[in-house]
Amino acid sequence: MTQVKGTAAVAGQEKLAEGVYSMWIDTEPVAAQAKAGQFVSLYSGDGARLLPRPISICETDKEKGRIRLVYRVAGAGTEEFSRYQEGDTVDILGPLGNGFPLEGMAGKKAFLIGGGIGIPPMLQLAKELDCENQAVLGYRDGELFLKEEFESYASVYVATEDGSAGTKGNVIDAIRENGLKADVIFACGPTPMLRAIKAYALERGIPCYLSLEEKMACGIGACLACVCQSKEVDPHSNVHNKRICKDGPVFKAEEVEL
């Protein structure tokens, strides 16, 4: 897979929830190669902000040569992106990372678990998996962004921290309340959620793939700014770590320490 760096045009943008935006970008070279679970790096137009912002790919439209990014405003860079309109341009590098495994999943029952801004990358996975998909989505409150879109590809179960929709609590609470079972687990979200999902999977002997969230710098594995602790010694750094941007962001649950 070849990483492409270039200038792309914004095809459209909309606000999905408070601080959460959806942006389609015309970038045929990236769209042609992108896999579920990969991400891109977007560069600010402000020369004072040198480092790109990593954003997971929510959807890919290979026919139109577009990718969709759903992101939360978390600082000056993403606030800048939220003001982009159709026809604006942005520098982009991607696709980056390894993505979720898709082979050998036919006929299985899968959990697709997303928490917060870890929800968007699970949508493209739901579209690509040949499984009985069960999407378990965790939100802070009743702003259930992307929920309706998941319903076209999965049975959807919701947990909210404030109890305003679905199960009050977290995604594990929703799984238990609804009596759900799975043969394989895919998850993306904050580390405490992933830690709980890893424990749940290991207790039950369920294969589990985790997409880790971490602040990044280069996005290509050179700078070691986004390492996580691993079981095995990394040949690049010769210590027990993995580079999330290069070796991941998707790992088997047993490969990483959370």
N, C-alpha and C positions, 0 to 999 in steps of 0.2 A: 504494500500500500504506500502510495506516494503522498507526502504532506505537501499541500499547496498553500503558498502565501501570495496574497494579491488583494486588490481592491474590489469590493462587492457592493451592489446596490441594495438598498432597503426596499422590499416590495410592499411592505405594510406593517403597521404596528397598532396594537390595542392594549388597553389596560384591562386585566382580568380580575384583579382584586387590589386591595390597598397595598401599594408598593410592588405589585407583581405585574409584569408586562409580557406580552407575546409579540415577537418580531419575526417576520419572514424575510429571509435574505436570498437574493439571487446569486448563486455561486455554483454553477454547474459542475466544476471539477471536484468540489467537496461533496456535493449531493450525490454524485455518481459513485463515490467510494464509501460513503458513510455507513456505519453499522450501528445498530441499537446499542447504547451505552457509551458511545464515543463522545468527544467534546471538541469544541473549537476555542481558539484564543482570539478575542477581539481587542483591537488596539484603539486607544483613545485618540481623538484628534488634537488633544492638548499635549504639546511637546513636553510639558513638565511631568506628565504621567507616562513614564517610560515602559512600565511593565504592562503586558496585556492582561485582560480579564478572562479567565477560563469559564465557559458556559456550556453546559451539557446540551446535546442535540435532542430536542423534544420530538420532532418529526422530520422526515425526509420526503420530499416530492421529487422523485427522480425524473418524471416526465417533464416537469416544469423547470428542473434544475434548481430547486430551492431547498433550503433547510429552515426549520422553525426553532427559534430559541425562546424559551420561557424562563424568565429570570426575576430575581428579587433585587430591588435597589438596596445596595448595602454600602454605598460610598459614592465618591465623586465620579468615578468612572462609569458605574452602572447608572447613576443619575443622568449623566451625559447621554448614554445610550437611550434612556427612556424618552428623551426629547427628539430622537430621530423620527423622521417622517418619510413617507414614500418618495423615492428619488434621491434621498441622501446616500452618501457612500461611507463605507467603513472598511478598514484594513483587517484582514482575517487570515488566520493560519489554521489549517486542519485538513482532514480529520485527524484527531489526536487520541491516543490511548488505545486500549485493546477491545473494548466492547464486551457484551454478554455472549456466552456460548449459545448457539442455536441448534447444533446437531444433536441427534439422539433424543430429542424431547418429544417426538411425536407420540400422541396418545397418553401423555402424562398429565397429571393434575398439578398445576403450578400456582404458587403464591407470587404475585408481583406486588411487592410492598414498597410504598413510597411515603416518606415523611417530609412535609414542608416543601422546600424547593428541590428535594429529592424525588418528588412526584413526576415532574416533566419527562425525564429520560425513560420512565417506565411505559410511556404511551407508545413510543416507537417499538419497544420490545413487545408490547401486547399485540401490535399489528403484525409483527414478524414471527412470533412463536406459533408453532403448530401444536398447541396444547389446549387443555381445558383451563382457561385463564381465570384466576380469582384475584382481582385487584383489591388490595387492602390499603386504603389511603388515610394518612394521618394529617390532620389540620389543627391549627390553633383554635379556630372558631368556625362560624358558619359560612365563611367565604370559600366555597368548595370549588376552587378553580380546577378546570379540566375534568371534573367528575363526569359530566354528561358525555364528553368525548370518549372516556374509557368505556362507557356502557355499550358502545358499538363493538367492543372487542373482548369484553370480560364481564363476569359477574362482579359487581362493585360493592364493597363494604367500607364504611367510613367510621373513623374515630375522630373525635374532637376533644381538645383539652378542656374546653368549657362546657361540654355536653350539649351544645346547641344543635348538633346533628349527629345521627348515628350513635355509636357507643361512646359514653363518656370515659375518657382515658386515652390509652395509646393503642397502637396497632395490634400488639399482643392481646390486649383486652378484647379488641374486636374479633380476633381469631377465636378466642375462647368463648366469647358470648354467642357467636354464631355457629360454634361446633365445627369449624372448618378443618379440613385435612389436605395435605399436599404431598406430592412425591419429590418436588424440587422447589427451592426458594430462590427468588431474585429480589434484591433489596437495594435501595439507595436512600440516604437520609443522614441525619446527624449521628455522631458517634455513639451517644447513649442508646439510641434506637438500634443501631447496628449491633452493638454489644449484646443487647437483649435478644435480638433475632439469632445471633450466632449461638448463644447459649440454648435457646429453644431448639434450634436445628441439631446441635450436637447431642442434646439429651435424647432426641428422637431418631438420630441416625439419618437425617434428611440432607441430601446434598444442598449446599447453600452457596450462593454467589453474591458477594457484597460489593457495591460500588461506593468507594470512599470519597468523602468530601474533604478538601484541604485547600488552604491558600497555596497558590502556585506562583512561580516567577517565570522561568523560561518556557515551561510547557513541553519540553522535549527531552528531559532527563539529564541535562548537563549540570544544573546548579545545585541539586540536592536540597532544595528548599521545601519540598513536599514529601519527605520520606515518612514512612510508617514502620513500626517495628515488625519484623517478620521471623518466622521459624528458621528459615534458611539464611545462609550468608550470601549477601548480594555480591556478585563478581565485579561490579563496577566500583563499589566503595569498600568491599572486604569486611563489612560489618553486618550485623543482623538487621537489615532494613530493606525496604522496597521503595522505589520511586513511584509515587502514585500516578504521576503524569505519564510515565514511560512504561512501567511494568503493569500498571493498572489503567484506569481506576478500578477495574473489576478484578476481584481476587476470590479464590475459594476461601470460605470462612476459616478453614483450619490453617491457611497460609499466613495469616496476619494476627498480631496481638492488638487488641483494642482497649 
